[in-house]
Amino acid sequence: MSTPAEKAEALIRHYFDMCNAGDRRGLIDCFTPDGTHYFPPGLPGAPWRGAEAVADGWVRCVETLGSKWTIEKVLCAADGHEAVIEWTHWKTGIGEALRGDEWYVFNDDITRIREIRAYYASPVDKSQPVNKLYDFDYEGRGYHMAPPVVKGRD
């Protein structure tokens, strides 16, 4: 039997697996039907409202940007109803990466994501191949320095 916090972390990791696979149905199943993904200003169409909109957004990123994601850190509330993570969004098709955090809110039985609020480590600067915190030792702290190898994708 897993704890509520372990259940929340497993759901987040499954969600990232579905993102990396570009699995629309799997992504939809990660969210409540009215789930919402909020973003900092600048992303056209944000926020993404509804499980299908979230799924379509990430599938579009996989197809157009070569997107892949890694989870760097996870912290879940003991009751499993909220969590925060650090992530890296690898845009392999355009040679960019973006680091940031997300705050998660889950449904009552911790089987679906109700809300995600994304925060970027820095404003997106298209002149930089990797958007990150200035002078933070990502490698020294054990963060991924390259995108993941995803079966069936380059």
C-alpha positions as CSV (number, residue, x, y, z in Angstrom):
1,M,0.0,0.0,0.0
2,S,1.4,3.4,-0.9
3,T,1.1,6.6,1.0
4,P,-0.9,9.5,-0.4
5,A,2.4,11.4,-1.1
6,E,3.7,8.3,-3.0
7,K,0.5,8.1,-5.0
8,A,0.8,11.8,-6.0
9,E,4.4,11.4,-7.1
10,A,3.5,8.3,-9.1
11,L,0.8,10.2,-10.9
12,I,3.2,13.1,-11.7
13,R,5.8,10.6,-13.0
14,H,3.1,8.9,-15.1
15,Y,2.0,12.2,-16.5
16,F,5.6,13.0,-17.6
17,D,5.8,9.6,-19.2
18,M,2.7,10.4,-21.2
19,C,4.1,13.8,-22.1
20,N,7.3,12.2,-23.4
21,A,5.4,9.5,-25.3
22,G,3.1,12.2,-26.9
23,D,0.3,9.9,-25.8
24,R,-2.9,12.0,-26.1
25,R,-5.2,9.5,-24.5
26,G,-2.8,8.8,-21.7
27,L,-2.5,12.6,-21.0
28,I,-6.3,13.1,-21.0
29,D,-6.5,10.3,-18.4
30,C,-4.1,12.1,-16.1
31,F,-6.5,15.0,-15.7
32,T,-9.9,15.7,-14.4
33,P,-12.1,16.7,-17.3
34,D,-12.0,20.4,-16.2
35,G,-8.3,20.3,-15.4
36,T,-6.4,23.5,-16.1
37,H,-2.7,24.1,-16.8
38,Y,-1.6,27.7,-16.1
39,F,1.6,29.3,-17.5
40,P,3.5,32.5,-17.2
41,P,2.6,35.3,-19.6
42,G,3.6,34.8,-23.3
43,L,2.3,31.4,-24.2
44,P,-0.4,31.7,-26.9
45,G,-3.6,30.0,-25.8
46,A,-2.7,29.8,-22.2
47,P,-4.1,28.7,-19.8
48,W,-5.0,25.3,-21.2
49,R,-8.5,24.5,-19.9
50,G,-9.7,21.0,-19.9
51,A,-8.0,17.6,-20.1
52,E,-8.2,17.5,-23.9
53,A,-6.7,21.0,-24.3
54,V,-3.7,20.0,-22.1
55,A,-3.2,16.8,-24.0
56,D,-3.4,18.6,-27.4
57,G,-0.9,21.3,-26.2
58,W,1.7,18.8,-25.2
59,V,1.2,16.5,-28.2
60,R,1.7,19.6,-30.4
61,C,4.9,20.5,-28.5
62,V,6.2,16.9,-29.1
63,E,5.4,17.1,-32.8
64,T,6.6,20.7,-33.5
65,L,9.4,21.3,-31.0
66,G,10.7,17.7,-30.3
67,S,9.8,18.3,-26.7
68,K,11.0,15.9,-24.0
69,W,10.8,16.5,-20.2
70,T,12.8,15.5,-17.2
71,I,11.7,15.7,-13.5
72,E,14.5,17.1,-11.4
73,K,12.9,17.3,-7.9
74,V,9.6,16.3,-6.4
75,L,8.0,17.4,-3.1
76,C,4.5,16.1,-2.2
77,A,2.3,17.0,0.7
78,A,1.8,14.2,3.2
79,D,-2.0,14.1,2.3
80,G,-1.1,13.8,-1.4
81,H,-3.4,16.6,-2.5
82,E,-0.7,19.0,-3.6
83,A,2.8,18.8,-4.9
84,V,5.6,20.9,-6.3
85,I,8.3,19.8,-8.8
86,E,11.3,21.1,-10.7
87,W,11.5,20.1,-14.3
88,T,13.4,20.7,-17.5
89,H,11.5,21.0,-20.9
90,W,14.0,20.0,-23.6
91,K,12.9,21.4,-27.0
92,T,15.2,19.1,-29.0
93,G,13.8,20.1,-32.4
94,I,14.9,23.7,-31.9
95,G,17.9,23.3,-29.6
96,E,16.4,25.0,-26.6
97,A,15.7,24.0,-23.0
98,L,13.6,25.7,-20.3
99,R,13.8,25.0,-16.5
100,G,11.1,25.7,-14.1
101,D,8.7,24.6,-11.3
102,E,5.1,23.5,-11.2
103,W,2.5,23.4,-8.4
104,Y,0.1,20.5,-8.7
105,V,-3.4,20.1,-7.2
106,F,-5.1,16.7,-7.3
107,N,-8.6,15.4,-7.1
108,D,-9.8,13.9,-3.8
109,D,-8.6,10.3,-4.4
110,I,-5.3,11.4,-6.0
111,T,-6.1,9.7,-9.3
112,R,-6.3,12.8,-11.5
113,I,-4.6,16.2,-11.8
114,R,-7.0,19.1,-11.2
115,E,-4.6,22.0,-11.7
116,I,-1.0,22.8,-12.6
117,R,0.6,26.2,-12.2
118,A,3.9,26.5,-14.0
119,Y,6.7,29.0,-13.1
120,Y,9.8,29.5,-15.3
121,A,13.3,29.7,-13.8
122,S,13.8,32.9,-15.8
123,P,12.0,34.8,-18.5
124,V,12.2,33.0,-21.8
125,D,15.1,34.5,-23.7
126,K,15.1,33.2,-27.3
127,S,18.8,34.2,-27.7
128,Q,19.8,31.6,-25.1
129,P,19.8,27.9,-25.9
130,V,19.1,27.0,-22.3
131,N,16.9,29.2,-20.1
132,K,17.9,28.7,-16.5
133,L,18.8,30.5,-13.3
134,Y,21.9,32.7,-13.5
135,D,25.0,31.1,-12.0
136,F,23.1,28.1,-10.5
137,D,25.2,24.9,-10.6
138,Y,22.7,22.6,-12.2
139,E,25.2,19.9,-13.1
140,G,26.8,20.0,-9.6
141,R,23.4,19.6,-8.0
142,G,22.6,16.5,-10.1
143,Y,20.2,18.0,-12.7
144,H,19.9,16.4,-16.1
145,M,22.2,18.0,-18.6
146,A,20.7,16.4,-21.7
147,P,17.2,15.3,-22.7
148,P,16.0,11.8,-21.9
149,V,16.2,9.0,-24.3
150,V,12.6,8.2,-25.2
151,K,11.8,4.8,-26.7
152,G,10.4,5.3,-30.2
153,R,11.6,8.9,-30.5
154,D,14.9,10.5,-31.5
